[in-house]
Amino acid sequence: MSDTAGDNTALEQELDRMLEIEKFPPPAEFRDRATWSDPAIYEEAAADPVAWWTARSKELLDWDTPPTEGLDDSDPPFYKWFSDGRINASAQCLDRHVAAGNGERVAYHWRGEEGERRDVTYAELLASTERFANALKDLGVDKGDVVGIYLPMIPEVAVAMLACARIGAIHNVVFGGFSAESVRERMEFSEAKALVTVDGARRKGRTAPIKEQVDEHLGDLGSLEKIVVVRATGIDCPMSEGRDVFYDEVCEAAEADCPAQPMEAEHPLFILYTSGSTAKPKGILHTTGGYMTGVTTTHRYVFDLKPETDVYWCAADVGWITGHSYIVYGPLSNGATSVMWEGAPDYPHKGIWWETVQDTGATILYAAPTAIRTFIKWGADIPAKYDLSSLRLLGSVGEPINPKAWLWYHQVIGGGRCPIVDTWWQTETGAIMITPLAGITETKPGSATTPFPGVSAEVVDEREGTPVSEGQGLLMLEAPWPSMLRTLYKEDERFVETYFSRFGKERYLVGDAARRDADGYFWVIGRIDDVVNVSGHRLSTAEVESAIVAHEAVAEAAVIGQSDPDTGQAICAFVTLRGGTEPSDDLQEGIRGEVAERIGKFARPKRIVWADDLPKTRSGKIMRRLLRDIAEGRALGDVTTLRDPGVMAELERQIAAEGDED
């Protein structure tokens, strides 16, 4: 024990010393072997971004009909890319690699949380995808129909996505951690014709009856004609005759051969719902040609991918955009071998990630800062037990990473030899927008550094929208890029209002605050709207508030994101109870349970503050800014504009009492 304590102290001292280092240049050995090591790539892309992106699309993709058009900006902000081209995303990810003789290359080293192992080759993934694509057609799914996918991290989730892409169906994946009620909401909004789900899902040794829960919430959904059930755990599940079918049975009955249908470049590939500043989620719509160009290019060059030798692990979930872009479409389009991990980072033990790196020989690891902070808390002695020498590049995604965590990641996991690509992007952007290039960029711990070639980003003044050469402001994307969202599904007006109303239809408002330093590096600070980022998962405050108010004892609620050392932000809820109801621990757990039921366990408030009233303007708007200040212990400033300024004094008293109880 004393030896471990001594080692930890020495590590802390080393990290503190390294905080004084301003920049970390690419390791010479890495730079010498990097695909991109010449900074002239930035000048080339900036000279003509449209031509540059068009060249990348033809360099990295095999088009059925090569495009002659680049960007169509005739109707901003409804931009189009490569409009006269035709391509199929499934064929890009599978067929061309098998045809090139790489069918026996492993596409996924899948590892289940109970120790199961499946190594799925490109040939096997293609065969499964063709079978399921035909099965979908047999079930009545046509081009343009929406197919919901609600699956855990198993290979069938990639098969389902690729099968939809193969026939032109639009997939709508829902994160497995969301509740069945959230699934219903997303299926109802998108008018899904079919849903692919699972009998049960495992998490840390327990099995949740997913199909049973789906039936409770989706049984009467009119548009939903078919539910396909993957038998992943073998538990019994209810099946409705005429509507429900088992995945293995429909695949066995389907024809083996399903040629990929060439799609128009602007044909919708998928919808992915993300939280907005109202309770209604936003259906982000991505199309085929531009999205595939963006994810294939960024995956190949941000991670310096060598498809023949690298083993790439994106430790995210397919239910989020990171999984869409950098577990499925980007890696498979590039012919990469990936790790797909089902399970928690501490099950069956706290070293399972590092055991997986050692077992698979992973060379690239792309993970969230939340996970890194958790590993720091567990101690450096755990990864030290495993051979991590195969790693050559590390990545960060989902939220800003604090400098100390960056350095720990660099030293403890990367052994000081692995460059870190700290990436910024969004569901809406489809692909990485701001990032170091590992063979070129001098990195700064905590900074996403500079825009990817061909991307135009600025930090601008909040009032005028003019660029800030050094200092803080709003993060903006100043020109179209291929993988950008095309609209919000069936909500064109909301699309314009949300992203293009503040500074014009040619400039995309990101929704994040950021600053630029003297070197022009970008430091993303966080959201400017009412969205909470918990472990890289974006949730609208209104969405969580609606779930809390659904509890019979709650009269009103206001939710904010509070700084948290483990998750970046944690949900803090200020709750006003109905008359005659007294606060209690049981009531707290009941409210948390209500949120878990309606949204998912990851959305449960970490902190609940009982409030007799909430700070509101004279027009009745809740002042969440003041709630954030009081929760973080900051000075409140002027509260005279409130309808009742005394509310804040009472909240301060209640929070002080909360501290006394602790």
C-alpha positions in Angstrom: 0.0 0.0 0.0 2.8 2.4 0.8 4.5 1.7 -2.5 1.3 2.5 -4.4 0.9 5.7 -2.4 4.4 6.6 -3.3 3.9 5.9 -6.9 0.8 8.0 -7.0 2.6 10.9 -5.3 5.4 10.7 -7.9 2.9 10.7 -10.7 1.1 13.7 -9.3 4.3 15.6 -9.1 5.2 14.6 -12.7 1.8 15.7 -14.0 2.1 19.0 -12.1 5.5 19.6 -13.6 4.1 18.8 -17.1 1.3 21.4 -16.7 4.0 24.0 -17.1 4.8 22.7 -20.6 2.9 24.9 -23.1 2.9 22.7 -26.2 3.6 19.0 -27.0 5.0 18.6 -30.5 4.3 15.3 -32.4 6.8 12.6 -31.4 9.4 12.4 -34.1 8.9 8.7 -34.7 5.2 9.2 -35.1 5.6 12.2 -37.4 8.0 10.4 -39.7 5.4 7.7 -40.3 2.3 9.9 -40.4 0.2 10.0 -43.5 -0.1 13.8 -43.1 3.0 15.5 -41.8 3.1 18.6 -44.0 1.2 21.6 -42.7 0.7 22.8 -46.3 -2.4 20.6 -46.3 -4.2 23.5 -44.5 -3.2 26.0 -47.1 -4.3 23.7 -49.9 -7.7 23.2 -48.3 -8.2 26.8 -47.5 -7.5 27.9 -51.1 -10.6 26.1 -52.4 -12.5 24.1 -49.7 -15.1 22.8 -52.1 -12.5 21.5 -54.6 -10.6 20.0 -51.7 -13.6 18.2 -50.2 -14.5 17.0 -53.7 -11.0 15.6 -54.2 -11.3 13.7 -50.9 -14.6 12.2 -51.8 -13.2 10.8 -55.1 -9.9 9.7 -53.4 -11.6 7.8 -50.6 -15.0 6.7 -52.0 -16.0 4.5 -54.9 -19.0 6.2 -56.5 -21.5 4.4 -58.7 -22.0 7.7 -60.5 -19.1 10.1 -59.8 -20.4 13.6 -59.0 -19.6 16.5 -61.3 -21.0 19.0 -58.8 -19.4 20.0 -55.5 -21.4 22.4 -53.3 -24.9 23.7 -54.2 -25.4 26.8 -52.1 -28.3 28.2 -54.1 -30.8 27.9 -51.2 -29.0 28.6 -47.9 -29.1 27.1 -45.3 -30.4 24.1 -47.2 -27.0 23.2 -48.7 -26.4 20.2 -50.9 -23.1 18.4 -51.8 -22.3 16.2 -54.8 -26.0 16.3 -55.9 -25.6 14.5 -59.2 -23.5 11.6 -57.7 -24.9 8.2 -56.8 -23.4 6.0 -54.1 -24.4 3.4 -51.5 -23.0 3.7 -47.9 -23.3 -0.1 -47.3 -21.3 -0.9 -50.4 -18.6 1.6 -49.4 -18.3 -0.1 -46.0 -18.5 -3.7 -47.1 -18.7 -4.8 -50.8 -15.6 -2.9 -52.1 -13.4 -4.4 -49.4 -14.5 -7.9 -50.0 -14.1 -7.4 -53.8 -10.6 -6.2 -53.2 -9.7 -9.4 -51.5 -10.0 -8.2 -47.9 -13.0 -10.3 -46.9 -11.1 -12.2 -44.3 -9.9 -9.1 -42.6 -11.6 -8.7 -39.2 -14.1 -5.8 -39.2 -15.0 -6.1 -35.5 -13.3 -7.8 -32.5 -16.5 -7.9 -30.5 -16.1 -8.5 -26.8 -19.2 -9.2 -24.5 -19.2 -8.3 -20.9 -19.4 -11.9 -19.8 -16.2 -12.8 -21.7 -17.9 -13.7 -25.0 -15.7 -13.2 -28.1 -16.7 -12.8 -31.7 -14.4 -11.8 -34.5 -16.5 -10.7 -37.4 -14.8 -10.5 -40.8 -15.8 -8.2 -43.6 -17.1 -11.1 -45.6 -19.3 -12.3 -42.7 -20.6 -8.8 -42.0 -21.5 -8.4 -45.7 -23.3 -11.8 -45.8 -25.3 -10.9 -42.6 -26.1 -7.4 -44.0 -27.4 -8.8 -47.3 -29.6 -11.3 -45.5 -31.1 -8.8 -43.2 -31.6 -6.2 -46.0 -33.6 -8.8 -47.9 -35.5 -9.6 -44.7 -36.4 -6.0 -44.3 -37.7 -5.9 -47.8 -39.7 -9.1 -47.2 -41.3 -7.3 -44.2 -42.4 -4.5 -46.4 -39.7 -1.9 -45.8 -39.0 0.2 -48.9 -36.6 3.0 -49.9 -37.4 6.1 -47.8 -39.1 4.2 -44.9 -37.8 4.8 -41.4 -36.5 1.9 -39.4 -36.0 2.3 -35.7 -33.0 0.5 -34.1 -32.9 0.0 -30.3 -30.1 -2.4 -29.7 -27.1 -2.8 -27.3 -23.5 -2.9 -28.5 -23.6 -6.1 -30.4 -22.6 -6.7 -34.1 -26.2 -6.8 -35.1 -26.5 -3.1 -34.5 -24.0 -2.5 -37.3 -25.8 -5.1 -39.5 -29.1 -3.3 -39.0 -27.7 0.1 -39.9 -25.9 -1.2 -43.0 -28.9 -3.2 -44.2 -31.1 -0.1 -44.0 -28.5 1.9 -46.0 -28.3 -1.0 -48.6 -31.9 -0.6 -49.6 -32.4 3.1 -49.0 -34.3 2.9 -45.7 -33.6 5.6 -43.2 -32.4 4.3 -39.8 -33.3 6.0 -36.5 -31.0 4.6 -33.8 -31.9 5.1 -30.2 -29.2 4.8 -27.5 -29.7 1.6 -25.5 -29.6 3.6 -22.3 -32.8 5.5 -23.1 -36.1 4.3 -21.7 -38.7 2.6 -23.8 -40.8 5.7 -23.5 -38.1 7.7 -25.2 -38.0 5.1 -27.9 -41.7 5.5 -28.5 -41.3 9.3 -28.7 -38.6 9.0 -31.4 -40.5 6.3 -33.3 -43.7 8.4 -33.2 -41.9 11.6 -34.4 -40.2 9.8 -37.3 -43.2 7.6 -38.1 -41.1 4.5 -38.1 -42.4 1.6 -40.0 -40.3 -1.1 -38.3 -38.2 -1.4 -35.1 -35.3 -3.6 -34.6 -34.8 -4.4 -30.9 -33.6 -7.2 -28.6 -35.0 -9.7 -26.1 -32.9 -8.4 -23.3 -29.8 -6.3 -22.6 -27.1 -7.0 -20.1 -25.4 -4.5 -17.9 -22.9 -5.4 -15.2 -24.2 -8.9 -14.7 -27.9 -8.1 -14.9 -30.3 -8.6 -17.8 -33.1 -6.0 -18.5 -36.2 -7.3 -20.4 -36.0 -4.9 -23.3 -38.7 -6.4 -25.5 -41.1 -6.5 -22.7 -40.5 -2.8 -21.9 -40.9 -1.9 -25.6 -44.3 -3.6 -25.7 -45.5 -1.7 -22.7 -44.8 1.6 -24.4 -45.1 1.0 -28.2 -47.9 -1.5 -28.4 -50.4 0.9 -29.8 -48.1 3.0 -32.1 -50.0 3.1 -35.4 -47.2 3.6 -37.9 -45.1 0.7 -36.5 -46.0 -2.4 -38.5 -43.1 -4.8 -37.6 -40.8 -5.4 -34.6 -37.7 -7.5 -35.3 -36.2 -9.1 -32.1 -32.6 -10.2 -31.9 -32.2 -13.1 -29.4 -29.1 -11.7 -27.7 -29.5 -13.1 -24.1 -31.9 -16.0 -24.6 -34.5 -14.7 -22.1 -38.2 -15.3 -22.9 -40.0 -12.3 -24.3 -43.5 -11.6 -25.5 -44.2 -11.8 -29.2 -47.3 -10.5 -31.0 -48.4 -12.6 -33.8 -48.5 -10.8 -37.1 -46.3 -8.0 -35.9 -43.2 -9.5 -34.1 -40.6 -11.7 -35.7 -37.2 -13.0 -34.6 -34.1 -11.7 -36.4 -32.5 -15.1 -36.9 -35.7 -16.6 -38.4 -36.3 -13.8 -40.9 -32.7 -13.8 -41.9 -32.7 -17.6 -42.4 -35.8 -17.3 -44.6 -34.4 -14.4 -46.7 -32.4 -14.6 -49.9 -28.6 -14.5 -49.5 -27.9 -12.0 -52.3 -29.0 -8.4 -52.0 -27.1 -6.0 -54.4 -26.6 -2.5 -52.9 -28.9 0.1 -54.6 -27.0 3.2 -55.7 -28.5 6.2 -53.9 -28.6 9.8 -54.8 -25.9 11.7 -52.8 -28.6 13.7 -51.0 -30.8 10.6 -50.2 -31.3 10.5 -46.4 -29.1 8.0 -44.7 -30.2 8.4 -41.1 -32.1 10.4 -38.5 -30.6 10.8 -35.0 -32.5 12.6 -32.3 -30.6 14.9 -30.0 -31.8 17.1 -27.2 -32.7 20.7 -27.8 -33.6 23.6 -25.6 -37.2 22.6 -25.6 -38.6 19.3 -24.4 -39.1 18.0 -28.0 -35.9 16.3 -29.3 -34.5 17.4 -32.7 -34.3 14.9 -35.5 -30.9 15.5 -37.1 -31.0 14.4 -40.7 -27.9 13.3 -42.5 -27.6 12.3 -46.2 -25.4 9.8 -47.9 -22.7 11.3 -50.1 -21.6 14.3 -48.0 -21.8 12.4 -44.7 -19.7 9.5 -46.1 -17.1 11.9 -47.4 -16.8 13.7 -44.0 -16.6 10.6 -41.8 -14.3 8.6 -44.2 -11.9 11.6 -44.5 -11.7 12.5 -40.9 -11.5 8.9 -39.7 -8.6 8.2 -42.1 -6.6 11.3 -41.4 -7.4 12.5 -37.8 -6.5 9.0 -36.5 -3.7 8.5 -39.1 -5.3 5.2 -39.9 -3.3 2.4 -41.4 -6.1 -0.1 -42.3 -3.7 -3.0 -42.9 -2.1 -2.9 -39.4 -4.1 -0.8 -37.0 -6.7 -2.1 -34.5 -8.9 0.9 -33.7 -11.2 1.2 -30.7 -13.8 3.9 -30.3 -15.1 3.3 -26.8 -18.5 5.0 -27.4 -22.0 3.6 -28.1 -23.5 3.3 -31.5 -26.6 5.0 -30.1 -24.8 8.4 -30.3 -23.3 10.2 -33.3 -19.8 9.2 -32.2 -20.8 5.5 -32.7 -22.5 6.2 -36.1 -19.5 8.1 -37.5 -16.5 6.4 -35.7 -17.7 2.9 -34.9 -19.7 2.1 -38.0 -19.5 4.3 -41.1 -16.0 5.9 -40.9 -14.0 2.8 -39.8 -15.8 0.4 -42.1 -15.6 2.7 -45.1 -11.8 2.8 -44.5 -11.6 -1.0 -44.2 -10.4 -0.7 -40.6 -10.3 -3.5 -37.9 -12.2 -2.2 -34.9 -13.0 -3.2 -31.3 -16.6 -3.3 -30.3 -17.1 -3.5 -26.6 -20.4 -4.3 -24.9 -20.4 -3.4 -21.2 -19.3 -0.9 -18.5 -15.7 0.1 -17.9 -15.7 -1.5 -14.4 -17.3 -4.9 -15.2 -16.2 -7.6 -14.6 -13.3 -5.6 -13.1 -11.8 -2.1 -13.3 -9.1 -3.2 -15.6 -11.3 -4.6 -18.3 -10.5 -1.8 -20.8 -6.8 -2.3 -20.5 -7.2 -6.0 -20.6 -9.1 -5.5 -23.9 -6.3 -3.3 -25.3 -3.8 -6.0 -24.4 -6.0 -8.8 -25.8 -6.8 -7.2 -29.1 -3.5 -5.3 -29.7 -5.5 -2.0 -30.0 -3.3 0.7 -31.6 -5.8 3.6 -31.4 -8.1 4.5 -28.5 -10.9 7.1 -28.8 -12.6 7.7 -25.5 -14.5 10.4 -23.5 -13.0 12.6 -20.8 -15.6 11.2 -18.4 -14.0 7.8 -18.7 -10.5 9.1 -18.3 -11.5 11.0 -15.1 -13.1 7.8 -13.8 -9.8 5.9 -14.4 -7.8 8.6 -12.7 -10.0 8.1 -9.6 -9.4 4.4 -9.7 -5.7 4.8 -9.8 -2.8 4.4 -12.2 -1.8 1.1 -10.7 -4.7 -0.6 -12.5 -3.6 0.1 -16.1 -0.1 -0.5 -15.1 -0.9 -4.2 -14.7 -1.5 -4.5 -18.5 0.7 -4.3 -21.6 -0.5 -1.1 -23.4 2.5 -0.9 -25.7 0.5 -1.5 -28.8 -1.2 1.9 -28.5 0.2 4.6 -30.8 -2.5 7.3 -30.8 -5.1 8.4 -28.3 -8.3 10.4 -28.9 -10.8 12.4 -26.8 -14.4 13.1 -27.7 -17.7 14.3 -26.3 -16.7 17.2 -24.1 -13.7 19.4 -23.3 -11.0 17.5 -21.5 -9.3 19.3 -18.6 -5.5 19.6 -18.8 -4.7 17.3 -15.8 -6.8 14.5 -17.3 -5.2 15.1 -20.7 -1.7 14.7 -19.1 -2.7 11.6 -17.2 -4.1 10.0 -20.4 -0.9 10.9 -22.2 1.5 9.6 -19.5 -0.3 6.6 -17.9 -2.2 5.2 -20.9 0.0 6.5 -23.8 3.3 6.0 -22.0 4.3 9.6 -23.1 4.7 8.3 -26.7 1.2 8.6 -28.1 -0.1 11.9 -29.5 -3.6 12.9 -28.4 -6.2 14.2 -30.8 -8.7 16.1 -28.7 -11.7 16.4 -31.1 -14.6 18.8 -31.1 -17.8 18.1 -33.2 -21.5 17.5 -32.8 -24.4 15.3 -33.9 -25.2 18.1 -36.3 -21.7 18.3 -37.9 -21.6 14.6 -38.6 -17.8 14.5 -38.5 -14.9 16.0 -36.6 -14.6 19.8 -37.1 -11.8 20.9 -34.8 -8.8 18.7 -34.0 -5.1 18.3 -34.0 -3.5 16.4 -36.8 -1.3 14.0 -35.0 1.7 14.2 -37.4 1.5 18.0 -37.7 0.0 19.8 -34.7 1.7 20.9 -31.6 -1.0 20.1 -29.0 -2.0 22.0 -25.8 -3.6 20.0 -23.1 -7.3 21.0 -23.0 -7.4 22.6 -26.4 -9.0 21.1 -29.5 -6.4 23.2 -31.3 -7.4 24.2 -34.9 -10.1 23.4 -37.5 -9.7 20.3 -39.7 -8.6 21.2 -43.2 -11.5 22.4 -45.3 -13.4 23.6 -42.2 -14.0 27.3 -41.5 -14.5 28.0 -37.8 -14.4 31.3 -35.8 -14.9 32.6 -32.3 -17.2 35.6 -32.7 -18.5 38.5 -30.7 -21.9 37.7 -29.1 -23.6 40.9 -30.3 -22.2 41.6 -33.8 -20.9 38.2 -34.8 -17.5 39.7 -35.7 -14.5 37.4 -35.4 -12.5 37.6 -32.1 -8.8 37.2 -32.9 -8.0 36.5 -29.2 -10.6 36.1 -26.4 -13.9 34.5 -25.7 -17.2 34.5 -27.7 -19.5 32.2 -29.6 -18.2 29.3 -31.7 -19.3 29.5 -35.3 -18.9 27.5 -38.4 -18.5 30.0 -41.2 -18.9 27.9 -44.4 -20.7 24.7 -45.4 -19.0 21.3 -45.1 -20.1 18.0 -46.7 -21.2 16.1 -43.5 -23.4 18.9 -42.1 -27.0 18.1 -41.2 -29.4 18.9 -44.0 -32.4 19.8 -41.9 -34.4 18.7 -38.8 -36.6 15.8 -39.9 -40.0 17.3 -41.0 -39.1 20.6 -39.2 -37.4 22.9 -41.8 -38.5 26.1 -40.0 -37.1 24.9 -36.7 -33.8 24.0 -38.4 -33.4 27.6 -39.7 -34.5 29.1 -36.4 -32.2 26.9 -34.3 -28.9 27.2 -36.3 -29.2 30.0 -38.8 -31.3 32.8 -37.4 -28.8 34.7 -35.3 -26.2 35.8 -37.8 -27.7 34.8 -41.2 -28.4 31.7 -43.2 -24.7 31.4 -44.3 -23.3 31.0 -40.8 -24.0 28.0 -38.5 -24.4 28.8 -34.8 -22.8 25.9 -32.9 -24.4 26.6 -29.5 -21.0 26.4 -27.7 -19.0 29.2 -26.1 -15.3 29.1 -26.9 -12.1 31.2 -26.7 -9.1 31.7 -29.0 -5.6 32.1 -27.6 -2.7 34.1 -28.9 -1.7 31.1 -31.2 -5.2 30.9 -32.7 -6.0 27.7 -30.8 -9.6 27.0 -29.9 -10.7 26.2 -26.4 -14.3 25.0 -26.2 -16.0 26.1 -23.0 -19.4 24.6 -23.1 -23.1 25.1 -24.1 -24.7 28.4 -24.3 -28.3 27.1 -24.4 -30.3 25.1 -22.0 -28.6 21.8 -22.7 -26.7 19.7 -20.2 -23.7 17.6 -21.3 -23.5 14.6 -19.0 -20.6 12.3 -19.9 -20.8 13.6 -23.5 -24.5 12.8 -23.6 -26.6 15.9 -24.5 -29.9 16.4 -22.7 -32.2 19.3 -22.8 -33.1 20.8 -19.4 -36.7 21.0 -20.6 -36.7 17.2 -21.3 -35.5 16.4 -17.8 -37.8 19.0 -16.2 -40.8 17.4 -17.9 -39.9 14.0 -16.5 -39.5 15.4 -13.0 -42.8 17.3 -13.1 -44.5 14.1 -14.1 -44.0 12.9 -10.5 -47.2 13.3 -8.6 -45.5 15.2 -5.7 -43.8 17.8 -7.9 -45.3 21.2 -8.7 -42.4 22.8 -10.6 -38.8 22.1 -11.5 -35.8 23.8 -13.0 -32.8 21.8 -14.2 -29.2 23.1 -14.7 -25.9 21.6 -15.5 -23.4 21.8 -12.6 -19.7 21.2 -12.9 -18.8 17.7 -11.9 -15.3 16.2 -11.6 -16.4 12.8 -13.0 -19.0 13.5 -15.7 -18.0 17.1 -16.8 -21.5 18.2 -15.9 -24.1 16.7 -13.6 -27.8 17.4 -13.5 -28.9 19.6 -10.6 -32.6 20.0 -10.2 -34.4 22.7 -8.2 -37.7 21.1 -7.2 -40.8 22.8 -5.8 -43.2 20.3 -4.2 -47.0 20.4 -4.2 -48.7 21.7 -1.1 -48.7 19.4 1.9 -45.7 17.3 0.6 -42.6 17.3 2.7 -39.1 16.6 1.3 -37.6 13.2 2.1 -34.9 10.8 0.9 -37.6 8.5 -0.4 -39.1 11.3 -2.4 -35.7 12.1 -3.9 -35.3 8.5 -5.0 -38.9 8.5 -6.4 -38.1 11.6 -8.6 -34.9 10.0 -9.8 -36.8 6.9 -10.6 -39.4 8.9 -12.6 -36.6 10.4 -14.7 -35.0 7.0 -15.2 -38.3 5.6 -16.4 -39.1 8.4 -18.8 -35.6 9.1 -20.2 -33.0 6.7 -18.9 -30.9 6.1 -15.8 -28.1 8.3 -17.0 -30.4 11.3 -16.9 -31.2 11.1 -13.2 -30.4 14.3 -11.3 -27.3 13.9 -9.2 -28.4 16.7 -6.9 -31.9 17.8 -5.9 -32.4 21.1 -4.2 -35.8 21.6 -2.5 -37.0 25.1 -3.4 -40.1 26.9 -2.1 -40.0 29.0 -5.3 -37.9 29.5 -8.3 -36.3 32.8 -9.6 -38.4 34.2 -12.4 -38.5 37.4 -14.4 -41.7 39.5 -14.4 -42.8 37.7 -17.5 -42.5 34.3 -15.7 -39.3 33.0 -17.3 -37.1 30.9 -15.0 -33.6 32.5 -14.6 -31.5 29.4 -14.9 -28.4 31.5 -15.0 -29.0 32.5 -11.4 -29.6 28.9 -10.4 -26.2 28.0 -12.0 -24.5 30.8 -10.1 -26.0 29.7 -6.8 -25.3 26.0 -7.4 -21.6 26.8 -8.2 -21.2 29.2 -5.3 -20.7 32.3 -7.5 -21.7 35.8 -6.6 -25.2 36.5 -7.9 -25.0 40.2 -8.8 -28.1 42.2 -9.6 -31.4 40.3 -8.9 -33.7 43.3 -8.9 -35.2 42.3 -12.3 -36.7 39.3 -10.7 -40.4 39.2 -9.9 -39.5 38.4 -6.3 -35.8 39.1 -5.5 -36.4 37.4 -2.1 -36.5 34.0 -3.8 -32.7 34.0 -4.2 -32.1 34.8 -0.5 -34.3 31.9 0.5 -32.5 29.6 -2.0 -29.2 30.6 -0.6 -30.5 29.7 2.9 -31.7 26.3 1.7 -28.4 25.5 0.0 -26.5 26.6 3.1 -28.7 24.2 5.1 -28.0 21.5 2.6 -24.3 22.0 3.2 -24.8 21.8 7.0 -26.5 18.4 6.6 -23.6 17.1 4.6 
